Amino acid sequence: MFLKIFLVSKINKIKNLKLKQYNLCFIDINLWFKTNNLNFSLMNEVREYIFEEWFTKKIIESKNKIITKESLYIIYENPTPLFIEFLKEKISSIFPDCFYEIVFYD
């Protein structure tokens, strides 16, 4: 199976794609960081662990929908190389038998 992971900076960009919301599978990382008043590069070990658990849980909860749609939209405005590596690691561990592509959607 092949998955496409779209990295989008703002949720408004997804809405502008004119896709029906119920057909989308997305995880809004911007909202999580805003709610917790954090950003990825400034987290300590405990906060990083909490974020990883939250992110993993979100993907696992949506796993069937992701597989059905064969795509996932991740909303995050500041993807660093460290975050991209984190994302690759999580996707590979949760979907071990899938190939995937990360697409930066601007």
KEKE-3310 file (N, C-alpha, C; in steps of 0.2 Angstrom, whole numbers, plus 5000, padded with zeros to 4 digits):
npx = (5004:5002:5004:5000:5006:5002:5009:5004:5003:4993:4976:4967:4971:4968:4954:4953:4955:4944:4939:4928:4925:4922:4929:4942:4956:4964:4977:4979:4992:4997:4986:4987:5000:4998:4987:4994:5004:5017:5031:5039:5053:5057:5053:5054:5060:5049:5038:5040:5038:5025:5019:5023:5016:5002:5002:5005:4993:4983:4986:4984:4971:4965:4969:4962:4954:4964:4970:4960:4957:4970:4978:4984:4983:4993:4993:5004:5014:5028:5038:5052:5069:5071:5058:5052:5060:5055:5042:5043:5048:5037:5027:5032:5033:5020:5013:5020:5021:5019:5022:5027:5024:5030:5022:5025:5013:5010)
npy = (4994:5011:5027:5044:5058:5073:5088:5103:5120:5128:5126:5132:5131:5118:5118:5127:5119:5113:5101:5089:5090:5078:5068:5070:5066:5072:5079:5091:5099:5112:5117:5109:5113:5127:5126:5121:5130:5129:5124:5114:5113:5118:5110:5101:5085:5078:5085:5082:5069:5068:5074:5066:5054:5059:5062:5049:5042:5049:5046:5032:5031:5035:5026:5017:5025:5033:5023:5019:5031:5033:5044:5057:5072:5083:5096:5109:5122:5124:5115:5107:5099:5090:5087:5082:5070:5064:5062:5053:5042:5039:5036:5025:5016:5014:5011:4999:4991:4999:5010:5026:5044:5060:5075:5092:5104:5119)
npz = (5000:4997:5004:5005:5013:5018:5021:5028:5031:5037:5042:5035:5022:5018:5018:5008:4997:4992:4996:5003:5020:5027:5020:5023:5032:5045:5056:5067:5072:5074:5082:5094:5099:5100:5110:5121:5122:5117:5106:5094:5094:5106:5117:5132:5138:5144:5140:5126:5126:5130:5119:5108:5112:5111:5097:5091:5096:5090:5076:5076:5081:5069:5059:5051:5043:5037:5030:5021:5014:5010:5012:5022:5031:5038:5049:5051:5054:5055:5050:5055:5050:5061:5065:5053:5053:5064:5061:5050:5057:5065:5056:5049:5060:5063:5052:5046:5034:5023:5010:5009:5005:5008:5006:5004:5005:4999)
capx = (5000:5005:5001:5002:5006:5003:5011:5001:5005:4987:4970:4963:4973:4965:4948:4953:4956:4937:4937:4923:4928:4921:4933:4948:4959:4970:4979:4981:4998:4997:4982:4990:5005:4994:4984:4999:5009:5024:5033:5042:5060:5058:5050:5059:5059:5043:5033:5041:5035:5017:5017:5023:5010:4996:5002:5004:4986:4979:4987:4981:4964:4963:4972:4958:4952:4970:4971:4954:4958:4977:4981:4984:4985:4996:4994:5010:5017:5035:5041:5060:5071:5070:5051:5052:5062:5050:5036:5045:5049:5031:5023:5035:5031:5012:5012:5026:5020:5016:5027:5024:5028:5028:5022:5024:5008:5010)
capy = (5000:5018:5032:5051:5062:5080:5093:5109:5125:5130:5122:5135:5129:5112:5120:5130:5113:5112:5094:5088:5089:5071:5064:5071:5063:5077:5080:5098:5100:5119:5118:5106:5117:5133:5125:5119:5136:5126:5123:5107:5114:5121:5106:5097:5078:5076:5087:5079:5062:5069:5076:5059:5050:5062:5061:5042:5041:5052:5042:5025:5032:5037:5022:5014:5030:5034:5017:5019:5037:5033:5050:5060:5079:5085:5104:5111:5128:5125:5108:5107:5093:5085:5085:5077:5063:5061:5060:5047:5037:5037:5033:5019:5011:5013:5008:4995:4987:5003:5015:5033:5050:5066:5081:5099:5108:5126)
capz = (5000:4997:5008:5004:5019:5016:5027:5026:5036:5040:5041:5030:5015:5017:5017:5001:4992:4990:4997:5008:5026:5030:5016:5025:5038:5047:5062:5068:5076:5076:5087:5100:5101:5103:5116:5126:5122:5115:5099:5093:5095:5113:5122:5136:5137:5147:5135:5120:5127:5129:5112:5104:5114:5108:5090:5090:5097:5084:5070:5078:5080:5062:5055:5046:5039:5033:5025:5016:5010:5007:5013:5029:5031:5045:5049:5055:5051:5056:5050:5055:5049:5066:5065:5048:5055:5069:5057:5046:5062:5068:5051:5048:5065:5064:5045:5044:5027:5018:5007:5009:5002:5012:5001:5007:5002:5001)
cpx = (5004:5001:5004:5001:5007:5004:5009:5002:4999:4981:4966:4965:4970:4957:4947:4954:4949:4936:4932:4926:4928:4926:4941:4950:4965:4971:4982:4986:4998:4992:4984:4996:5002:4991:4988:5005:5016:5025:5038:5049:5061:5055:5056:5057:5052:5037:5034:5037:5027:5015:5017:5017:5003:4996:5001:4996:4982:4980:4983:4974:4961:4966:4968:4955:4958:4971:4966:4956:4965:4980:4980:4986:4987:4997:4999:5014:5025:5039:5049:5062:5070:5063:5050:5054:5058:5044:5037:5045:5042:5027:5026:5033:5024:5010:5018:5026:5018:5022:5023:5028:5025:5028:5021:5019:5008:5004)
cpy = (5006:5023:5039:5055:5069:5085:5100:5114:5127:5126:5125:5133:5122:5114:5124:5125:5111:5104:5094:5086:5081:5066:5065:5068:5068:5077:5087:5099:5107:5120:5115:5110:5124:5132:5124:5125:5133:5127:5117:5108:5116:5116:5102:5089:5075:5079:5084:5072:5063:5070:5069:5055:5052:5061:5054:5040:5043:5048:5035:5026:5032:5032:5019:5019:5032:5029:5018:5025:5037:5039:5053:5067:5081:5093:5106:5116:5128:5118:5109:5100:5088:5083:5080:5070:5060:5058:5054:5041:5034:5033:5026:5014:5009:5009:5004:4992:4992:5008:5021:5038:5056:5072:5087:5102:5115:5130)
cpz = (5000:5000:5006:5011:5017:5022:5024:5032:5040:5038:5035:5023:5013:5015:5010:4995:4989:4991:5003:5014:5028:5026:5019:5032:5040:5054:5063:5073:5079:5082:5094:5103:5104:5109:5122:5126:5122:5108:5099:5096:5102:5118:5126:5135:5139:5142:5128:5120:5126:5122:5107:5106:5111:5100:5088:5091:5092:5078:5071:5077:5073:5057:5050:5041:5034:5028:5019:5011:5007:5008:5020:5028:5038:5044:5054:5052:5051:5056:5050:5052:5054:5066:5059:5049:5060:5066:5053:5051:5064:5062:5049:5053:5065:5057:5042:5037:5022:5016:5008:5006:5007:5007:5005:5002:5004:4999)
residu = (MET:PHE:LEU:LYS:ILE:PHE:LEU:VAL:SER:LYS:ILE:ASN:LYS:ILE:LYS:ASN:LEU:LYS:LEU:LYS:GLN:TYR:ASN:LEU:CYS:PHE:ILE:ASP:ILE:ASN:LEU:TRP:PHE:LYS:THR:ASN:ASN:LEU:ASN:PHE:SER:LEU:MET:ASN:GLU:VAL:ARG:GLU:TYR:ILE:PHE:GLU:GLU:TRP:PHE:THR:LYS:LYS:ILE:ILE:GLU:SER:LYS:ASN:LYS:ILE:ILE:THR:LYS:GLU:SER:LEU:TYR:ILE:ILE:TYR:GLU:ASN:PRO:THR:PRO:LEU:PHE:ILE:GLU:PHE:LEU:LYS:GLU:LYS:ILE:SER:SER:ILE:PHE:PRO:ASP:CYS:PHE:TYR:GLU:ILE:VAL:PHE:TYR:ASP)
# end
